[in-house]
């Protein structure tokens, strides 16, 4: 940003996948930031004052609040120097946004149906597992057809990868509770391993994320 380097303060919840996305972008862009974790079951009044939806993440840029991870991530990429995490090509940028929406509305939603199913609601659980397989089938098809790689859309880590990473970081915990119903997608597994090796992805994870998420799911 020109003339002024704002202070960045991210409000998060330790196992929130959406907040993890923004932490990944902050780490990938090597931006200094303050991190505050809150308890979403007991939201402080000051947080509700700056978060109209009562959700994380919220990014305070000086004293101005930006909410929604997709908006925060594009702001961070556009506003600060360094390698862009989105293509300069207008069509490729639109394609990236399309796959980001897919991650939100299809893949993460499908996993959420599994993660948050009650243990005795086998019908909902099995429907969720089926939705995950359907979502991963489409992703596997994309990974097989891409012209560039090895990342989701390019040969370097980008904004789309930052969005898919939190699902990947939760797979170990998820499989400990629900089994490996989502295994068998060779290209997805290879991509997941690549993403997990990123310094920014590792730095953005909450401490003991796997155990914390297992505990959360078992509740």
N, C-alpha and C positions, 0 to 999 in steps of 0.2 A: 504494500500500500504506500502511496506517495506521501512524503512529508511527515507522516505520523505512523509510528509502530504501536498499535493498540495492545493492551493487555488482554489475554485470552483466558477465560475461566470456564471450564466445562463442568456442568452439574450432571452427575451420573448415578447409576445404581449398579452395584458390583457385578451382577450377572445379566444385565440388560444387553441383548445383542445389538439393539439399535444404538445405544450409547457406545458400545465397543467399536462400531463402525467409525464413529467420529474420532475416537481415540486413535484408531489406526491411521486415519488421514493426518491427524496432528503429528503423529510419530513419523509417518512417511515423509511429510513436508519438513520435518525437523523444526517444528515451531515450539517455542517455549510456552507452557500453559500451566495454569493452576487447576488441580482436580479436586472436586468436592463430591464425596459419596453421600447420598441420602438414603433413608429407609422409605421405600414407596408405600409401606403399610402404615407409616406415621409421617406423612409429609409435613415439613415445617411451613409455617405461614409465609415466610419470605419466599419460599419456592413457589407456592401457589400464586403469589403476587406476580411472578415473572413467567409462569408457565400456564397459558390459558387452558391447555388441555390436561394439566396436571401430570404430564408425562416427561420422561427423560429421553434423549438428552436435551439440555438447554445450554447454549453457548453465550456467555456474556462477553461482548466485545466492548471493552471499557465498561460503560454502564448500560449498554443496549443489549437486549435479549433476542437471540435468534433460536427458534425451536424447529423441530423436525430434522431428523438426521440427514435426509436427502438434501435439504436446503443448506444445512450447516456444512456439509461436505463440499458442495459446489462453491459455496462462499469461500471456504478455506483454499480451495484449489485456484479460484479466480483472483482472490485478493492478495495473495502472497507470492513472492518470487520462488523460483525453483522449477523443476520439471513439472509440466502439467500432467495431471492424472486423467485427463480427458483429451481426446484427439482434437486437433485443430479443424478437421474436416466436419462440416455441419451435418452431413449425413451420418458419419461415424459417431458423432456426439449423440444424435437422436437414437441410433441403434444402442448405444451404451445406456441411455436413459430407459429404453424399452426393457433391457435385461435387468436393470435396477428395479423397475416396477415388477417384473416377473419374480425377482427375489423376494420382494415384499409381499405381493398379493398371492403368489402361488407356492413357491418353495417354503418360505418361512411360515406361511399360514398352514401349509400341509403338516410341517413338523410340529407346529403348535397344537394341532388337533391331536397328535400323538402325545406330546409332552404333557398336555394339560387334561388328558382324558382321566376320568376317575377309574380306578383299577377294576371296579366291577362293571364298568360300562364297556363290555367287550365289543359291542356293535360299533360304537363311536371310535374305539381304538383301532379296529380293523379297517374302518373306513378311512381313518387318518393315515394308516400305513399304506393303503392303496393309493391315496392321494400323493404321498411322498414318492412312491414308485413311479407314478405317472409324471410327476414334476421332474424327477431325475432322468426319466427316459427322454424327455424333451431336451434337457441339458446335455445328456450324452450325445444326442443327435447333433446338437450345435457344436460340441467339442470335436466331433468327428468331421464336421463340414467346414470348420474355420480355415481361413486361408493364412492367418497369422497365429502365432502362439509363442510360447507354451501357456501364456496366461489366457484369461477368458476371451479377450478380444484383440490382444496384441502380444508383442514379444517382451513387454515390460509390465510391471505391476501397475494397475490403474484403479480408478474409482469403482469400477464394477467389481474388481477383486476384493476391494475393501468391504463391499456390501455382502459378498458371499462368504467371506472369511468367518464371521461369527457363527454361522451354521456349522462350518467345518470345525471350529474350535470346540463345539459342543457335541460332536459326533461320538467321541469316546465315552462321555458321560451318558449320552442317550442310549448307546448300545449296551452299556452296563445294566440299564434298567429295562430296556425294551427288546434287547437282542439285536442281531445284525440283519434284520429284515431289509435294510436299505443298502446292503453290500451287493457286489456283483457288477457294478458299473465301472468298468476298467478305466476309462478315460477320466471320469469324475474322481476316482480314487487317486489317480496319478496327479491330477490337478490339485486335489485337496492336500496331498503331501507337499507339493510345491509351495502352496500358499502358507502352510504351517511353518515352512522354513524361513519365511520373511521376518526380518528383525522387527519391523513395525507391528506385525501381527502378534508376535510373542510379547512385545513390550506393552501392548494394549490389553492383554488378558488380565483379568483380576487374579490376584494371588490365590492359588489353590482352586482355580475355576472348576476343574473337573469334579472335585469333591463337593464343592459348594453347589454345583448344578445337580449332581446326583442326589444330594440331601434335599434340595428344593423339589426335584421330581418325585422323590419318594414320599413327600408330604402330600 
